[in-house]
Amino acid sequence: MSDFTPDAPLWGARVCGAVAGAAISLIYLLPHSRREAASRFFTGLAFGLIFAAPTGQWLARQLDVAESLTGPEIILAGATMASLMAWWVLGALARLAGKYGSKGGL
């Protein structure tokens, strides 16, 4: 049987950060419907869980605080930022695709 105890704080930080970022994004810009709220929440949650580590490391390096933070703190910050920014990044990509995308079919 596997022991997941050493990774538990990292996964806890990842989940808490992803949920916090998704919740903040919903509060910051209120959704128009329940469907949009659910879509935005789960998109933020997925982005936060997936991109927590690289976003946290990038953020810690940019702010020059990597040496003073623990692993779970970096993961928490990264998950929160990735989750919060997910909807805006996808919105920007959709606008770019709409603006520069192909007008005709193949």
Buried (B, 14 or more C-beta within 10 A) or exposed (E): EEEEEEEEBBBEBBBBBBBBBBBBBBEEEEBEEEEEBEEBBEBBBBBBBBBBBEBBBBBBEEEEEBEEBEEBBBBBBBBBBBBBBBBEEBEEEEEEEEEEEEEEEE
